């Protein structure tokens, strides 16, 4: 069973969505809607705009800093992943080379053991079947 990774937003999307903008008031009321929206906009200008704008700017600055930091981290993780892939490939190649060398050493060891056994048999026979002293 595989778990699908959630779709990651691109860096461009994060930077675009990092900035919060003021939204104009709208009203769906027939005929009087535009007037209601204009009055709400005027009241907002008087009552909260000068308080909200610095907060909005502070939030935008934070959002942009975080989006840029995430972008940096994404690049860093990509570089690390690439380096790990290169290291893994190198380790696999070295492991294969070591396995070949080990097989060769094992064959050489077997040949030496056979030669030693042959020499011991010849030595044993050279003593007329008598046990070595």
Long-range contacts (C-beta under 8 A, 24 or more apart in sequence): 11-67, 11-70, 11-71, 11-74, 14-67, 14-70, 14-71, 15-64, 15-67, 15-68, 15-71, 17-63, 17-67, 18-60, 18-63, 18-64, 18-66, 18-67, 19-60, 19-63, 19-64, 20-56, 20-59, 20-60, 20-63, 22-49, 22-52, 22-53, 22-56
